[in-house]
Amino acid sequence: MNRFENVFWSGQSLEELYKSLSSRANNGMSALFVAAMREWKRSHEGDKPAIASLQQRIDRVMDLTISREVERLEKRLLFLATIGSAAPFVGLFGTVWGIMNAFTSIAASKNTNLAVVAPGIAEALFATGLGLIAAIPAVIAYNKLQSDSGKLAARMEGFADEFSAILSRRIDERA
């Protein structure tokens, strides 16, 4: 996005920038730009340019592109959220299993000394630790990536508003 913004605001003509970007896969702001310019060009094809509701069509195209880009950014976040929320329960299940084994050992040996109980309790604590080892980084990563995704979406919204204003001026100049 930073590279695209630098090129976009460098003063290069919109036509040249569109030509250089339209033939390749784009994402983020460049995808927004290409989608809006494609609608601009389609509206000016033929003998009768269709500029009556062009501004609304461009805004819709950019809104749709932003939605797709945000969806692409957040596509794998559900996996992190699931790990972050489910891993402690998996660890808890392991804890219950380990304590059940400890009680089974006590019942089988009819002895409550530490040597009988320790292996089951150790398994329980290990399972709890594994659950937390998976959950904590997943939650941290999820929160970080969700925040970054929100910031990128806001940046794209801001760019869409600025670019829409630029195209609106051009529409007014041609009308």
Solvent accessible surface area in square Angstrom, and as a share of the most:
residue,aa,sasa,rsa
1,M,60,0.27
2,N,99,0.51
3,R,205,0.75
4,F,19,0.08
5,E,44,0.20
6,N,107,0.55
7,V,60,0.34
8,F,12,0.05
9,W,129,0.45
10,S,80,0.52
11,G,67,0.65
12,Q,64,0.29
13,S,52,0.34
14,L,15,0.08
15,E,64,0.29
16,E,101,0.45
17,L,5,0.03
18,Y,23,0.09
19,K,142,0.60
20,S,61,0.39
21,L,8,0.04
22,S,37,0.24
23,S,102,0.66
24,R,146,0.53
25,A,103,0.80
26,N,37,0.19
27,N,87,0.45
28,G,5,0.05
29,M,1,0.01
30,S,15,0.09
31,A,15,0.11
32,L,0,0.00
33,F,0,0.00
34,V,7,0.04
35,A,17,0.13
36,A,0,0.00
37,M,1,0.01
38,R,89,0.33
39,E,21,0.10
40,W,8,0.03
41,K,66,0.28
42,R,141,0.52
43,S,6,0.04
44,H,47,0.21
45,E,115,0.52
46,G,67,0.64
47,D,148,0.77
48,K,178,0.76
49,P,72,0.45
50,A,54,0.42
51,I,46,0.23
52,A,111,0.86
53,S,45,0.29
54,L,0,0.00
55,Q,47,0.21
56,Q,106,0.47
57,R,60,0.22
58,I,0,0.00
59,D,51,0.26
60,R,156,0.57
61,V,40,0.23
62,M,3,0.01
63,D,81,0.42
64,L,90,0.45
65,T,15,0.09
66,I,9,0.05
67,S,65,0.42
68,R,148,0.54
69,E,14,0.06
70,V,32,0.19
71,E,125,0.56
72,R,111,0.40
73,L,58,0.29
74,E,57,0.26
75,K,122,0.52
76,R,175,0.64
77,L,11,0.06
78,L,132,0.65
79,F,137,0.57
80,L,37,0.18
81,A,35,0.27
82,T,68,0.39
83,I,57,0.29
84,G,8,0.07
85,S,68,0.44
86,A,42,0.32
87,A,11,0.09
88,P,50,0.31
89,F,141,0.59
90,V,104,0.60
91,G,3,0.03
92,L,100,0.50
93,F,131,0.54
94,G,17,0.16
95,T,26,0.15
96,V,73,0.42
97,W,135,0.47
98,G,1,0.01
99,I,66,0.33
100,M,99,0.44
101,N,52,0.27
102,A,2,0.02
103,F,131,0.55
104,T,87,0.51
105,S,44,0.28
106,I,41,0.21
107,A,71,0.55
108,A,86,0.67
109,S,58,0.37
110,K,183,0.78
111,N,61,0.31
112,T,103,0.60
113,N,72,0.37
114,L,141,0.70
115,A,81,0.62
116,V,30,0.17
117,V,29,0.16
118,A,39,0.30
119,P,78,0.49
120,G,5,0.05
121,I,65,0.33
122,A,59,0.46
123,E,91,0.41
124,A,3,0.02
125,L,120,0.60
126,F,136,0.56
127,A,20,0.16
128,T,49,0.29
129,G,27,0.26
130,L,90,0.45
131,G,5,0.05
132,L,81,0.41
133,I,121,0.61
134,A,45,0.35
135,A,4,0.03
136,I,96,0.49
137,P,74,0.46
138,A,7,0.05
139,V,65,0.37
140,I,113,0.57
141,A,35,0.27
142,Y,63,0.24
143,N,85,0.44
144,K,120,0.51
145,L,82,0.41
146,Q,67,0.30
147,S,54,0.35
148,D,43,0.22
149,S,5,0.03
150,G,39,0.37
151,K,132,0.56
152,L,54,0.27
153,A,20,0.15
154,A,65,0.51
155,R,83,0.30
156,M,1,0.00
157,E,79,0.35
158,G,32,0.31
159,F,3,0.01
160,A,7,0.05
161,D,98,0.51
162,E,85,0.38
163,F,0,0.00
164,S,14,0.09
165,A,45,0.35
166,I,33,0.17
167,L,0,0.00
168,S,35,0.23
169,R,140,0.51
170,R,84,0.31
171,I,19,0.10
172,D,101,0.52
173,E,135,0.60
174,R,142,0.52
175,A,104,0.80
